[in-house]
Amino acid sequence: QVQMVESGGGMVQAGGSLRLSCAASGLTIWYLTMAWYRQTPGQGRTLVARLRMDNSTFYIDSVKGRFTITKDNARNTIYLQMTSLKPEDTAIYYCNEDPPDAGYWGRGTQVTVSS
């Protein structure tokens, strides 16, 4: 059974930083394309950043230069380092494959950025 457990969220002021973690079990991430997504109230989950097996990355324009996606294959964990946070980054953040598997969504971790 695949399980994704996100952690590291919290409340920060604008300009602050957070590091999100996603511990995966039931699958091996090193050869998969993994991603972080986020969801705001009334909206669907949207892609934030992607990390391929070859360590190539993709970021949506609004987080480029501020967010960094990485992974630790030994820990089967992916990370999202978020800096210079803005109020518009407020959301619940999830990890999953890209494209996402509907059965792999975890509970997410809430990030709240105050102005």
C-alpha positions as a Markdown table, in Angstrom:
| # | Residue | x | y | z |
|---|---|---|---|---|
| 1 | Gln | 0.0 | 0.0 | 0.0 |
| 2 | Val | 1.4 | 3.3 | -1.1 |
| 3 | Gln | 1.4 | 6.1 | 1.5 |
| 4 | Met | 2.7 | 9.7 | 1.2 |
| 5 | Val | 3.2 | 11.6 | 4.5 |
| 6 | Glu | 3.8 | 15.3 | 4.1 |
| 7 | Ser | 5.2 | 17.4 | 7.0 |
| 8 | Gly | 7.0 | 20.7 | 7.7 |
| 9 | Gly | 4.2 | 23.1 | 7.1 |
| 10 | Gly | 3.3 | 26.0 | 9.4 |
| 11 | Met | 2.6 | 29.7 | 9.8 |
| 12 | Val | 5.2 | 32.1 | 8.7 |
| 13 | Gln | 5.4 | 35.8 | 7.9 |
| 14 | Ala | 6.0 | 37.0 | 4.4 |
| 15 | Gly | 9.7 | 36.6 | 3.5 |
| 16 | Gly | 10.1 | 33.6 | 5.7 |
| 17 | Ser | 11.1 | 30.1 | 4.8 |
| 18 | Leu | 9.9 | 26.5 | 5.3 |
| 19 | Arg | 11.1 | 23.1 | 4.3 |
| 20 | Leu | 8.5 | 20.5 | 3.5 |
| 21 | Ser | 9.2 | 16.8 | 3.6 |
| 22 | Cys | 7.3 | 13.9 | 2.0 |
| 23 | Ala | 8.1 | 10.4 | 3.2 |
| 24 | Ala | 7.0 | 7.8 | 0.7 |
| 25 | Ser | 6.3 | 4.2 | 1.5 |
| 26 | Gly | 5.1 | 1.4 | -0.7 |
| 27 | Leu | 7.0 | 2.6 | -3.7 |
| 28 | Thr | 10.5 | 3.6 | -4.6 |
| 29 | Ile | 10.9 | 7.2 | -5.6 |
| 30 | Trp | 14.4 | 7.2 | -7.2 |
| 31 | Tyr | 13.2 | 6.2 | -10.6 |
| 32 | Leu | 9.9 | 8.1 | -10.5 |
| 33 | Thr | 9.1 | 11.6 | -11.5 |
| 34 | Met | 7.9 | 13.1 | -8.2 |
| 35 | Ala | 6.2 | 16.4 | -7.6 |
| 36 | Trp | 4.8 | 18.9 | -5.1 |
| 37 | Tyr | 1.3 | 20.2 | -5.6 |
| 38 | Arg | -0.8 | 22.7 | -3.7 |
| 39 | Gln | -4.4 | 23.4 | -3.2 |
| 40 | Thr | -6.3 | 26.5 | -2.0 |
| 41 | Pro | -9.9 | 26.6 | -0.9 |
| 42 | Gly | -12.2 | 26.1 | -3.8 |
| 43 | Gln | -9.5 | 25.2 | -6.1 |
| 44 | Gly | -8.1 | 21.9 | -7.4 |
| 45 | Arg | -4.6 | 20.7 | -6.7 |
| 46 | Thr | -2.0 | 22.3 | -9.0 |
| 47 | Leu | 1.5 | 21.4 | -9.8 |
| 48 | Val | 4.2 | 23.5 | -8.1 |
| 49 | Ala | 7.5 | 21.7 | -8.8 |
| 50 | Arg | 8.6 | 18.5 | -10.5 |
| 51 | Leu | 11.8 | 16.4 | -10.1 |
| 52 | Arg | 12.7 | 13.7 | -12.6 |
| 53 | Met | 14.9 | 10.6 | -12.1 |
| 54 | Asp | 17.8 | 12.5 | -13.8 |
| 55 | Asn | 17.4 | 15.3 | -11.3 |
| 56 | Ser | 16.0 | 17.7 | -13.9 |
| 57 | Thr | 13.5 | 20.0 | -12.4 |
| 58 | Phe | 10.5 | 22.1 | -13.4 |
| 59 | Tyr | 8.9 | 25.0 | -11.4 |
| 60 | Ile | 5.9 | 27.1 | -12.1 |
| 61 | Asp | 6.8 | 30.7 | -12.8 |
| 62 | Ser | 5.5 | 32.1 | -9.5 |
| 63 | Val | 7.9 | 30.0 | -7.4 |
| 64 | Lys | 11.0 | 30.0 | -9.7 |
| 65 | Gly | 14.0 | 31.2 | -7.8 |
| 66 | Arg | 12.3 | 30.8 | -4.4 |
| 67 | Phe | 11.4 | 27.1 | -4.2 |
| 68 | Thr | 13.8 | 24.1 | -4.6 |
| 69 | Ile | 12.7 | 20.5 | -5.0 |
| 70 | Thr | 15.1 | 17.8 | -4.0 |
| 71 | Lys | 15.1 | 14.1 | -2.9 |
| 72 | Asp | 16.9 | 11.7 | -0.7 |
| 73 | Asn | 16.7 | 8.3 | -2.3 |
| 74 | Ala | 18.1 | 6.5 | 0.7 |
| 75 | Arg | 15.2 | 7.9 | 2.8 |
| 76 | Asn | 12.7 | 7.6 | 0.0 |
| 77 | Thr | 11.8 | 11.2 | 0.8 |
| 78 | Ile | 11.3 | 14.4 | -1.3 |
| 79 | Tyr | 11.6 | 17.9 | -0.1 |
| 80 | Leu | 10.5 | 21.4 | -1.0 |
| 81 | Gln | 12.6 | 24.2 | 0.3 |
| 82 | Met | 10.6 | 27.4 | 0.2 |
| 83 | Thr | 12.1 | 30.8 | 0.7 |
| 84 | Ser | 10.9 | 34.4 | 0.3 |
| 85 | Leu | 7.4 | 33.1 | 1.0 |
| 86 | Lys | 4.5 | 35.2 | -0.1 |
| 87 | Pro | 0.9 | 35.3 | 1.1 |
| 88 | Glu | -0.2 | 33.8 | -2.2 |
| 89 | Asp | 1.8 | 30.7 | -1.4 |
| 90 | Thr | -0.7 | 29.9 | 1.3 |
| 91 | Ala | -2.1 | 26.5 | 0.6 |
| 92 | Ile | -2.1 | 22.8 | 1.5 |
| 93 | Tyr | 0.9 | 21.2 | -0.1 |
| 94 | Tyr | 0.9 | 17.6 | -1.3 |
| 95 | Cys | 3.4 | 15.3 | -2.9 |
| 96 | Asn | 2.7 | 12.7 | -5.5 |
| 97 | Glu | 4.0 | 11.3 | -8.8 |
| 98 | Asp | 3.8 | 13.4 | -11.9 |
| 99 | Pro | 1.3 | 12.8 | -13.4 |
| 100 | Pro | -0.4 | 12.1 | -10.1 |
| 101 | Asp | -1.9 | 8.8 | -9.1 |
| 102 | Ala | -5.3 | 9.4 | -7.5 |
| 103 | Gly | -4.7 | 6.7 | -4.9 |
| 104 | Tyr | -1.4 | 8.2 | -3.6 |
| 105 | Trp | -2.7 | 11.5 | -2.2 |
| 106 | Gly | -1.8 | 12.0 | 1.4 |
| 107 | Arg | -3.2 | 14.5 | 3.9 |
| 108 | Gly | -1.0 | 17.3 | 2.9 |
| 109 | Thr | 0.7 | 19.9 | 5.0 |
| 110 | Gln | -0.7 | 23.4 | 5.6 |
| 111 | Val | 1.4 | 26.4 | 4.7 |
| 112 | Thr | 0.1 | 29.8 | 5.8 |
| 113 | Val | 2.0 | 33.0 | 5.0 |
| 114 | Ser | 0.9 | 36.2 | 6.6 |
| 115 | Ser | 1.5 | 39.6 | 5.2 |
